[in-house]
């Protein structure tokens, strides 16, 4: 059998099946995976047809996911060697890292523990042990899970697996499955850092947005506290796993699931509302968060919450302060950088806000996005019981409100901080959750295809890393916009959209990954979702749609 493989634009002829790993040569273990005709494949995959081959390194997002998946496996394997039958749980954490929790309270996670764990991990890496993929029936998998008390969570999710088989990976006698592709062997996983953090193990690894480097550690106490609260609540409500959420729906408790999720949001809004109402110095409320966090609905609900406490908030759009095109700064590609904070008239914004807070009458600008120029807007004069709400990616950036005293500002960061796992070894990505929200919203309100939304996502993410995440720790309050029932609701729209993406498309790997996640959830009908729910911003039917 003769096949032609095109590598770096150069066709090469081979006879018989070709393992991708055999093509690496000098680059060796710096290559993590490959795309074969745009489909992500493990390096142990054998190509048996004509194909274009693109090798993936640490600067590629798909490669980093495979590396992180393999690293979780390796750490779990090391724990199994040191503390057999010990249950662990992973979650996405601060500093762009993953956190590993030991669920056995008799084991103390301290510096000595971490040193011993690192020694075991390094030993496994040095041995360069292969990861061998095995396929077993669901029945065999269930039998294996029952024999391992620490895998009870994997047994629970098995009932929701639509396939009749399970893919295990075996490494030196250890078996586990991480719901994703793996590197060929332990020797590939030499780039990592671990440390003790708040009684857990923090595992840092190369990230594509830092060009394949391991990001510098940042403590981020506000974000860490939000994640801790989110996990504690999810554990208490049994919404920390896919199986737990599915059980609510299958047991006819979907209304309870919806209402207690919404009650959680109501409680947080009430907490913010009381803080603002009790502090007469607060005159400006700034709201920011990454894409698809629910900022529009949150801003409207906060406005109503404040009205219920006797305040009369007004909203001012930061977008009206855009500079004209000729004054807009250029990005590294020489194009107008509309996401830059310097694309806004900061001096005018600060003067207008300061004057309003001082009780002066101000004529605001209005930006005409068709003509790409500022025109005259409304004239305002605000009273002491009329706090100003601003919302946008730069709302928390200190230069945005530099002239306004700290005591007059209240900053809110909003994002879905889900602490939910497929099973203990496999946390659900917060970024993928937001991407699914955006897919569903773009379909509902712009009739955009999944391919169009996924194509824009890398640019959206670059803007988030550049302008939003650095301001999160400056927030006075972090609002967790995640709703445990949202993926069962969105899957009905998202799955058909994702299945429309062709196998040959460069966006197929992303679609395939999202479909692998959604398949584990059962459907939830949206009938009982309130019309002021944050999720309505994405699926439609929001009472606030006219105020967007």
Secondary structure as UniProt FT lines:
FT   STRAND          2..7
FT   TURN            8..9
FT   STRAND          10..15
FT   STRAND          18..19
FT   HELIX           20..23
FT   HELIX           25..30
FT   STRAND          33..36
FT   TURN            37..38
FT   STRAND          39..41
FT   TURN            43..44
FT   STRAND          46..47
FT   STRAND          51..56
FT   TURN            58..59
FT   HELIX           61..82
FT   TURN            84..85
FT   STRAND          88..92
FT   TURN            95..96
FT   STRAND          98..102
FT   TURN            105..106
FT   HELIX           111..127
FT   STRAND          132..137
FT   HELIX           138..146
FT   HELIX           149..151
FT   HELIX           152..158
FT   TURN            159..160
FT   STRAND          165..171
FT   TURN            172..173
FT   STRAND          174..176
FT   HELIX           186..188
FT   STRAND          192..197
FT   TURN            198..199
FT   STRAND          200..206
FT   HELIX           208..210
FT   TURN            211..212
FT   HELIX           221..237
FT   HELIX           242..250
FT   TURN            251..252
FT   HELIX           254..278
FT   TURN            280..281
FT   STRAND          284..288
FT   TURN            291..292
FT   HELIX           295..307
FT   TURN            308..310
FT   STRAND          314..317
FT   HELIX           318..321
FT   HELIX           325..327
FT   TURN            332..333
FT   TURN            338..339
FT   HELIX           341..343
FT   HELIX           346..357
FT   TURN            358..359
FT   STRAND          362..368
FT   TURN            369..372
FT   STRAND          373..380
FT   TURN            384..385
FT   STRAND          388..391
FT   TURN            393..396
FT   HELIX           398..401
FT   TURN            402..403
FT   HELIX           406..408
FT   STRAND          409..415
FT   STRAND          421..423
FT   TURN            424..425
FT   STRAND          426..427
FT   HELIX           430..446
FT   HELIX           450..467
FT   HELIX           469..474
FT   STRAND          477..480
FT   TURN            484..485
FT   HELIX           486..499
FT   TURN            503..504
FT   TURN            506..507
FT   HELIX           508..518
FT   TURN            519..520
FT   TURN            527..528
FT   TURN            531..532
FT   TURN            534..535
FT   HELIX           536..539
FT   TURN            543..544
FT   HELIX           545..547
//
